[in-house]
């Protein structure tokens, strides 16, 4: 396989991984905030998991493509250990950190039934910095992010995730208020008896 082919594979798989991970984050926020009312959200949850798992596959292809491409001068250590790469070190660190966050989120999702819900949630909340590090890596190191279409896509995606995050926080606050009101009603009913 030629170096040009490996370079195109590395670039395209990185962009696809970012898009899949972003779609998974968007769907995860929508599901957790209950922003869409549907009779059954099982298929949406399955889609969310599928997108997350598929993003892992494309990240692996991205890293392998970069390492095998002899023009990029990346070795396995550069692709897997922070601060080893000399080329755009901060952009590479962001990518390596994102890789490990993605692995942690996916691993705990696969093991969700075997761990406390609080642990799973705590790790799953790292999807926000995962999105931030992945986007930073893409913008700072990706050659394709300098195109108008990709730059517009990044800006729109950041805005969408920002708005959905605010909606998620608002929904969580409303859910907490509803729980408190329910407890007060139950306490009042118990006091009447």
SEKE-969425 format. One record per residue (C-alpha): residue in three letters; x, y, z. Coordinates in pm, 1 decimal, decimal comma. Example, Ala and Ser with C-alpha at 12.3 -4.5 7.8 and 13.67 -1.06 7.14 Angstrom:
BEGIN
ATOM:residu:x:y:z
ATOM:ala:1230,0:-450,0:780,0
ATOM:ser:1367,0:-106,0:714,0
//
This chain:
BEGIN
ATOM:residu:x:y:z
ATOM:unk:0,0:0,0:0,0
ATOM:unk:142,2:339,1:-93,6
ATOM:unk:211,4:613,7:158,1
ATOM:unk:-43,1:838,4:-12,3
ATOM:unk:-309,3:571,8:36,6
ATOM:unk:-217,7:532,1:403,9
ATOM:unk:-226,3:909,1:450,7
ATOM:unk:-574,2:931,3:295,4
ATOM:unk:-692,1:638,7:507,3
ATOM:unk:-557,1:806,6:822,5
ATOM:unk:-716,5:1141,4:736,3
ATOM:unk:-1053,9:1007,9:631,5
ATOM:unk:-1082,2:762,7:920,9
ATOM:unk:-999,9:1043,4:1164,1
ATOM:unk:-1275,8:1261,9:1020,8
ATOM:unk:-1523,5:974,5:1020,4
ATOM:unk:-1431,6:884,2:1380,1
ATOM:unk:-1489,2:1247,2:1485,9
ATOM:unk:-1826,8:1257,4:1308,4
ATOM:unk:-1939,8:924,3:1458,1
ATOM:unk:-1828,0:1019,4:1807,7
ATOM:unk:-1998,5:1357,2:1774,2
ATOM:unk:-2323,1:1192,9:1660,4
ATOM:unk:-2301,7:953,2:1954,3
ATOM:unk:-2250,4:1242,3:2198,3
ATOM:unk:-2543,3:1436,3:2049,3
ATOM:unk:-2770,4:1132,3:2070,7
ATOM:unk:-2649,4:1056,9:2423,7
ATOM:unk:-2736,5:1407,9:2539,7
ATOM:unk:-3077,4:1393,7:2370,3
ATOM:unk:-3150,8:1057,0:2532,7
ATOM:unk:-3031,8:1151,4:2881,1
ATOM:unk:-3216,5:1483,5:2878,8
ATOM:unk:-3528,9:1313,2:2744,3
ATOM:unk:-3556,9:1588,5:2484,6
ATOM:unk:-3742,6:1362,5:2243,4
ATOM:unk:-4054,1:1181,4:2360,0
ATOM:unk:-4084,4:839,8:2201,2
ATOM:unk:-4274,9:527,9:2307,1
ATOM:unk:-3954,8:324,5:2309,0
ATOM:unk:-3605,2:457,5:2317,7
ATOM:unk:-3440,5:114,9:2292,2
ATOM:unk:-3353,5:159,9:1924,2
ATOM:unk:-3211,4:506,5:1998,3
ATOM:unk:-2997,5:364,2:2276,6
ATOM:unk:-2878,8:88,1:2043,6
ATOM:unk:-2793,6:348,7:1777,9
ATOM:unk:-2605,3:554,1:2038,3
ATOM:unk:-2402,4:248,0:2139,7
ATOM:unk:-2342,8:146,5:1778,3
ATOM:unk:-2213,2:493,3:1685,4
ATOM:unk:-1980,9:492,4:1987,2
ATOM:unk:-1848,2:146,5:1906,1
ATOM:unk:-1802,1:229,3:1540,2
ATOM:unk:-1608,8:543,5:1633,2
ATOM:unk:-1363,0:320,2:1822,8
ATOM:unk:-1311,8:113,6:1506,7
ATOM:unk:-1237,7:424,7:1300,3
ATOM:unk:-1002,3:562,2:1566,5
ATOM:unk:-806,4:235,5:1549,9
ATOM:unk:-790,2:265,3:1168,3
ATOM:unk:-680,2:630,4:1210,6
ATOM:unk:-396,7:546,5:1450,9
ATOM:unk:-280,6:243,4:1250,7
ATOM:unk:-287,3:447,3:929,2
ATOM:unk:-78,6:725,5:1084,9
ATOM:unk:173,4:481,1:1230,1
ATOM:unk:210,1:280,1:909,3
ATOM:unk:245,5:592,9:694,4
ATOM:unk:622,1:642,6:670,6
ATOM:unk:587,7:1007,6:566,8
ATOM:unk:418,7:1106,0:893,6
ATOM:unk:710,0:979,5:1108,9
ATOM:unk:480,2:860,1:1385,1
ATOM:unk:564,4:547,9:1575,2
ATOM:unk:343,3:351,4:1809,4
ATOM:unk:469,2:547,8:2107,8
ATOM:unk:387,3:878,5:1939,6
ATOM:unk:36,0:760,7:1868,0
ATOM:unk:-30,4:611,7:2210,5
ATOM:unk:173,7:806,9:2467,2
ATOM:unk:118,4:1176,4:2539,1
ATOM:unk:410,2:1418,4:2484,4
ATOM:unk:617,4:1171,1:2280,7
ATOM:unk:532,2:1311,8:1936,7
ATOM:unk:741,2:1603,8:1820,1
ATOM:unk:498,3:1707,9:1544,8
ATOM:unk:233,4:1945,2:1684,5
ATOM:unk:274,5:1796,7:2031,9
ATOM:unk:-29,5:1962,2:2193,8
ATOM:unk:-257,8:1856,5:1911,0
ATOM:unk:-123,1:1503,5:1935,8
ATOM:unk:-165,5:1502,4:2315,4
ATOM:unk:-529,5:1603,2:2266,8
ATOM:unk:-575,3:1308,7:2030,2
ATOM:unk:-406,4:1061,5:2264,3
ATOM:unk:-610,6:1180,5:2563,4
ATOM:unk:-927,0:1157,4:2351,4
ATOM:unk:-831,5:801,8:2254,2
ATOM:unk:-807,5:694,7:2618,4
ATOM:unk:-1128,7:873,3:2714,6
ATOM:unk:-1307,7:700,4:2427,5
ATOM:unk:-1174,6:361,1:2536,4
ATOM:unk:-1283,8:430,0:2896,7
ATOM:unk:-1635,2:534,6:2792,5
ATOM:unk:-1675,7:235,8:2560,8
ATOM:unk:-1527,5:-16,1:2806,4
ATOM:unk:-1752,1:97,7:3091,4
ATOM:unk:-2052,0:93,5:2858,3
ATOM:unk:-1981,1:-268,2:2771,7
ATOM:unk:-1938,0:-349,0:3142,3
ATOM:unk:-2229,2:-132,6:3265,2
ATOM:unk:-2422,0:-426,3:3411,2
ATOM:unk:-2121,0:-523,1:3624,4
ATOM:unk:-2054,4:-189,3:3794,9
ATOM:unk:-2234,8:64,9:4007,2
ATOM:unk:-2442,9:310,5:3806,6
ATOM:unk:-2256,4:601,9:3967,4
ATOM:unk:-1923,4:474,0:3830,0
ATOM:unk:-2067,4:428,1:3483,4
ATOM:unk:-2221,7:777,5:3491,7
ATOM:unk:-1900,2:934,3:3618,1
ATOM:unk:-1698,2:782,5:3335,0
ATOM:unk:-1973,1:855,0:3082,5
ATOM:unk:-1965,1:1225,2:3172,4
ATOM:unk:-1611,5:1231,2:3032,8
ATOM:unk:-1781,0:1226,0:2691,6
ATOM:unk:-1787,6:1606,2:2718,2
ATOM:unk:-1409,5:1644,9:2748,9
ATOM:unk:-1376,4:1360,2:2496,4
ATOM:unk:-1567,1:1571,7:2245,0
ATOM:unk:-1357,6:1877,5:2334,4
ATOM:unk:-1022,6:1695,4:2302,6
ATOM:unk:-1127,4:1524,3:1979,7
ATOM:unk:-1240,8:1851,7:1827,9
ATOM:unk:-922,3:2026,5:1943,8
ATOM:unk:-712,5:1744,3:1795,1
ATOM:unk:-903,7:1762,4:1468,0
ATOM:unk:-877,4:2139,9:1437,1
ATOM:unk:-513,8:2169,0:1549,2
ATOM:unk:-368,0:1875,1:1358,3
ATOM:unk:-610,7:1793,6:1078,5
ATOM:unk:-531,0:1928,8:735,6
ATOM:unk:-893,6:1901,8:628,5
ATOM:unk:-1028,9:2123,6:906,1
ATOM:unk:-893,5:2426,9:728,0
ATOM:unk:-1154,9:2388,3:456,3
ATOM:unk:-1464,9:2606,6:477,7
ATOM:unk:-1701,0:2308,8:489,2
ATOM:unk:-1517,0:2135,7:773,8
ATOM:unk:-1469,6:2459,6:969,8
ATOM:unk:-1841,6:2529,9:936,8
ATOM:unk:-1918,3:2173,2:1046,2
ATOM:unk:-1700,9:2210,9:1356,3
ATOM:unk:-1857,7:2546,2:1451,3
ATOM:unk:-2213,0:2417,2:1403,0
ATOM:unk:-2137,0:2099,5:1597,3
ATOM:unk:-1983,4:2289,0:1888,7
ATOM:unk:-2288,7:2517,9:1901,5
ATOM:unk:-2531,8:2223,8:1883,8
ATOM:unk:-2354,8:2034,4:2161,8
ATOM:unk:-2337,0:2353,5:2369,4
ATOM:unk:-2710,7:2418,1:2330,9
ATOM:unk:-2795,1:2053,2:2401,9
ATOM:unk:-2573,9:2058,0:2711,5
ATOM:unk:-2759,6:2362,0:2845,8
ATOM:unk:-3089,9:2186,0:2768,4
ATOM:unk:-2959,3:1875,7:2946,4
ATOM:unk:-2867,6:2077,4:3255,6
ATOM:unk:-3208,0:2246,3:3251,8
ATOM:unk:-3383,3:1908,8:3214,2
ATOM:unk:-3179,3:1761,8:3500,3
ATOM:unk:-3276,3:2056,7:3720,2
ATOM:unk:-3643,7:2013,6:3626,3
ATOM:unk:-3624,7:1640,3:3701,5
ATOM:unk:-3470,5:1714,8:4041,4
ATOM:unk:-3746,1:1969,1:4115,7
ATOM:unk:-4012,1:1713,1:4015,8
ATOM:unk:-3856,1:1450,8:4247,3
ATOM:unk:-3849,6:1697,5:4537,4
ATOM:unk:-4213,6:1794,2:4476,2
ATOM:unk:-4311,5:1425,7:4465,5
ATOM:unk:-4132,0:1362,4:4797,1
ATOM:unk:-4312,1:1658,5:4955,3
ATOM:unk:-4650,4:1532,6:4830,8
ATOM:unk:-4579,4:1183,2:4965,5
ATOM:unk:-4467,3:1327,4:5298,8
ATOM:unk:-4784,9:1539,1:5316,2
ATOM:unk:-5000,2:1234,9:5235,6
ATOM:unk:-4821,1:1029,0:5497,9
ATOM:unk:-4879,3:1307,2:5753,5
ATOM:unk:-5255,0:1307,2:5687,1
ATOM:unk:-5291,1:938,3:5762,1
//
